[in-house]
Structures are given as C-alpha cells and as structure tokens.
Amino acid sequence: MIHFKSRKILIPTDFSDTSLLAIRHGAFLAQYTKGDVYLLHVINAHYLAQNVFLPIVRLVDTTEYEKKVEVRLSEMAQDITKEYGVKVTPVIKTGNPINEVNSVAREIGADLVVLGTHGYTPLEELVIGGTAMKVITRSPCPTMAMSSEATKLGYNKIILPIDNSAHTRQKVNYTLELAKEFSAHVYALGLLDKDEENRLGAMEVIMHQIETLAKEKQVLFSKEIQTNVKNRATATVKYAESVGADLIVIMTDQDAELSGFFLGPYAQQVIHLSKVPTIAIKPEEHPENISFSLLSGTSGGF
C-alpha cells in the first residue's frame, strides 16, 4: 500500500526558472509537514560551460565550478531556511543528472522528489524533457512535477483520476492521506471511453468505495464520472481547471501496457498540459495489485 510521506524532500535544481519554482513548492511542503529539504545540483561533466550564473561564467576547471556551485547552493539553502524555517542540506554530485538524482533519492531515503519541467508547443506535448521524464519514471518514490505556470502554493483541491487501468486505485490512500494533511477537498474523476460503457456500473462501485474511505478519513470528497471520453488526459486537465484544482495525483503508467519504468502517454500529457503540480506515483508490483479484476467491485478495499 502506498502512503503519503514527506519527511525527506529531494529537490534537484539546475538553477532554471522551473527548478526555482520547484524549490518553492518543495520548501512549502516541508514547512507544512515538518519535513527536511535536500537541495541537489548535479554537475554534468560534459557541460561545464553553462548559463547558470549572471553574468555568464564559463569554466574549464571543474574545481572552480564546484566551488561556485557550493557557494550558490549554500546561499540558497540559507534563504530557504530563513523563509520557510526548514532544515536544508545542500548536495553536489558530478555525473549523469538522471542517474545521480535517483541515486541520491535512494541514498537519503527520499519520500518525494520535486522538480520542474520545461514547456513545449502543442505539437510536442507527448514528449517530456529527457531528464525530467527519466527521473519521474525511475524515481524510487513519488515525484511532483510542475510547469512554470504552477505558481500557486498550497493544495486545497486535489484531483484523483480513476480509469479502467490495472494500477489506478493504488493512488487512492496516498491521495486521501495527502488531502487529510492539507485539509483539502478530493475530487474523484471517473474516466470511461466510448468502448467502456459496460464498465459504468463497476466504476460507480469503485467511486462509492472511495467515497466511503474518504468519509472514514474525514476528507471532503466529490465524485463525477465522465463517459465517452476521447482523451483522458485532456478531460482530466479540463476538469481540474473547472473546479479550480491545485494538484493532480496520477500513476506513472496509468494506461501503459507495461509497468515499472514506463511512463504512459496519459501521464506524459497530464504533466505537460496541467497548469498545477502533478504527483506521479510508480505502482507497487504485487500480484494482487496487477489484476484486472480491480474494477470488478469484488476485489476488496484499497
């Protein structure tokens, strides 16, 4: 069972605008839940000349660059602690950013990785920036991703999409526990496409189960089922905008044929299209969790 935790929050930063926004969200989460922040910068040995500082500093000597990064991270850590009152540990690694982010996440036992993504044009919305995509799919813990538009802090209205995929219900407990922490309202959205009309009864049972669990946890809850859905990602984001949501919780492979390291097209599109942060959770691999009987209404609780 996947539970919400935020004792250790890892925030990778490349000093871009979206990574600085991620720092605000991660620090806010840590402040609210009394967690610790780990601020990570990975030095990519292949790209030592970067527009990281203003004015631009072009460096050949790795040692000199490391010193400047150390100073920058230390200053940022002090600023975060001063503003949010949380403990911040600066971490500097050299190597492949993707490998190092996930290696540090495992090393510190991170509960959440918070990172920014870079926006794309509509024609490119199915492709997440290489580093962000691979961090999300390989992360040992849930990942919160956001675009530059996710400027609002606080999570009062949380979208919980439910569809006909194998792992869709694994995020229910996590979402309700997160909502409980923030006294938030959970909006469960059932999504059925035109070929799934025969699943409506099963979906109603699932939504009722989630509503019962929400009541037990004393979490505000609303539900809606949409049928004949042409694009579930678009429907999710539009619904989030219609209720004024400030967070969406999804599975990494919510509609993928493969699980584990594969990021399904639904997840990719939601992360790109959403104007609010998205938490992506990699499913647990247990035999009872990959059965397609999950939506039958007879598989028990969450």
PyMOL commands that set and color helices and strands:
alter all, ss='L'
color gray80, all
select helices_A, chain A and resi 17-33+62-84+97-108+122-124+130-138+168-182+197-216+232-243+265-273+287-289+292-296
alter helices_A, ss='H'
color red, helices_A
select strands_A, chain A and resi 8-12+36-43+88-94+112-116+143-146+157-162+185-191+220-226+247-251+278-281
alter strands_A, ss='S'
color yellow, strands_A
deselect
rebuild
show_as cartoon
